[in-house]
Amino acid sequence: MADSKVAYPAIIQPSDHQTKIHFPDLPAADVVDPDAQHALLRAKIGLAIVIIDLESHYETVPSPSSLADVKAQVGTDAQVELIWTDLSQY
């Protein structure tokens, strides 16, 4: 593993009752949580676990899409951010 820190774009959809975080490149890492801070923490952990799982099974890990491309696909009203995780922590 050359670089243990990775970032993937995520679509963050907050509402009154929950926060959804969707990774277009790695949907298996998607999370839904009633607490926004907890959703972000779970998204970072889930992202790392999905990538490590793919690597451990010698499967291709998709490259992250550009933030601009994801923003263009979902429109200007959507909240799109890079979610960083450190694979060496897991």
SVG drawing of the C-alpha trace seen along z (x, -y; Angstrom):
<svg xmlns="http://www.w3.org/2000/svg" viewBox="-37 -25 41 38">
<polyline fill="none" stroke="black" stroke-width="0.4" points="0.0,0.0 1.9,-3.0 -0.2,-5.8 -2.4,-4.9 -4.5,-8.1 -7.2,-8.2 -10.1,-10.5 -13.3,-9.8 -16.1,-12.1 -19.3,-11.7 -22.8,-13.1 -24.0,-14.2 -27.8,-14.5 -28.7,-15.8 -32.4,-15.9 -34.1,-16.6 -33.9,-12.9 -30.8,-11.5 -27.8,-12.0 -27.1,-9.9 -23.6,-9.7 -23.3,-8.1 -20.0,-7.2 -20.7,-7.0 -17.4,-5.1 -17.9,-2.7 -21.6,-2.4 -20.8,0.4 -19.4,-2.2 -22.6,-4.2 -24.0,-5.1 -27.2,-6.4 -27.2,-7.7 -29.4,-9.9 -26.3,-11.9 -24.4,-13.9 -21.0,-13.6 -21.5,-9.9 -22.4,-9.5 -19.2,-11.1 -17.1,-8.9 -18.9,-5.8 -18.3,-6.9 -14.6,-7.2 -14.4,-3.8 -16.7,-2.2 -14.6,-3.6 -11.4,-2.2 -13.0,1.2 -14.4,1.5 -11.1,0.6 -9.1,2.9 -11.6,5.7 -11.3,5.3 -7.5,5.2 -7.5,8.3 -9.5,10.2 -7.2,8.9 -10.1,7.0 -9.8,3.7 -10.4,0.7 -12.0,-2.0 -10.2,-5.3 -12.0,-8.2 -14.0,-10.3 -13.1,-14.0 -15.1,-16.2 -16.1,-18.4 -17.5,-15.5 -19.6,-14.3 -20.8,-17.9 -21.8,-18.2 -23.7,-14.9 -25.8,-15.7 -26.3,-19.5 -25.5,-22.6 -28.0,-22.0 -26.3,-18.8 -23.6,-18.8 -20.5,-17.0 -17.3,-16.7 -14.2,-14.6 -14.1,-12.1 -10.6,-11.3 -9.6,-8.1 -6.3,-6.6 -6.2,-2.9 -3.3,-2.2 -5.6,-2.8 -7.7,0.2"/>
</svg>
